[in-house]
């Protein structure tokens, strides 16, 4: 016989403490699916100071699974909190308070599952009993199934928000041009609102800003699908404000944006020059940072270069972490190609990936080439060969201007980085084969791209005379005609120098 029942505030305190303990023992998927949604609703204590705890579940399947798989862990944790022996009953229905007037017996679809009652593993409604492969309760509530269900919820949430599922950290190729941005984005996704806030990523077209931004959101949702995330472009944010004002729904707009946990705005430079939009975003920004919500922004340029951007917004953008993502290097473009080829089930050899990356600059153009290649393979049943690649590049690859707006030191540094040698060695007198080849390439580019006099070029390389420089240029010109690898190197270097000239 029960002598007393715990008050609602006591139950809430006990359950909160129990959840904190269970959270450290279970995976996030199991905890969020089977603990958070199945609360403790009643605790009764008898004359022997033993307790009967009631946990209310939304469905019979939840009740069955909890009793079968998590009964012992919940029981032991509750006993530690209550400091007494505990038995648990699982009921099905709407969670109710201990003081509710209606009793458990009056709940529709109530199922008492006491510890002494055997739980039968049975087939679920909707599956034929004659099918030997039909899933059982054990299979449906296995750790693998729970994790799969959790991942499905994450993907559903990502699609609803407007994210691309393939934009993840796993598919993001990292090199020296974007490693800092990648590290910061990873930190933000693992600890939103605390690591770097706001995170401002800027760079030219096709450097991976949107990929990295969406990877943050995908990773946050992977850890907790219930996180309130908003992703939009600067143009979409602007249009939504205009529509809200026209339809007199400004309050709804404010509620939506100022109560989110993570806000991602792509191409935020689009807000500049629009006074009403900047005014609203300013207040939204303040509201979110005050409640420690994470803000991630991307732009094609740093805040101080965004014309017509209000100074108060500029100062807030600059108060966070700003990272410049450079144009992808030859190696990074090759890595991106191989990753995207693998994702599209294309067997792309390394030498052909290098050929493409020597002709194509940004990640978006790379994606376009991959799509063309996939259509050739799937629709026309063609084999990936150098001839096929060359034919696609003729229509895709842009013509690079022969005259670049770069300085001699830019060419020397780019060549040294490309061949992974020190600039001092490149400009020095050592005659090791690899260094000599790189030195000849640098001389060739200084002549062809900057039209420098031979004597002037020689001064950059330990005072070599003009005949040595001319020999180097002629040698590279000859190799370009005969060796595809030299062609690729020159194309890749010009691509890198083109990116530098645009900065």
PyMOL commands that set and color helices and strands:
alter all, ss='L'
color gray80, all
select helices_A, chain A and resi 8-25+28-34+60-82+104-106+137-140+143-161+179-190+209-223+234-246+250-258+268-271+275-290+303-305+311-318+330-343+350-357+363-379+386-396+408-419+423-427+433-450+454-459+466-482+484-501
alter helices_A, ss='H'
color red, helices_A
select strands_A, chain A and resi 2-5+40-46+51-57+86-92+199-202+229-233+262-266+294-299+321-324
alter strands_A, ss='S'
color yellow, strands_A
deselect
rebuild
show_as cartoon
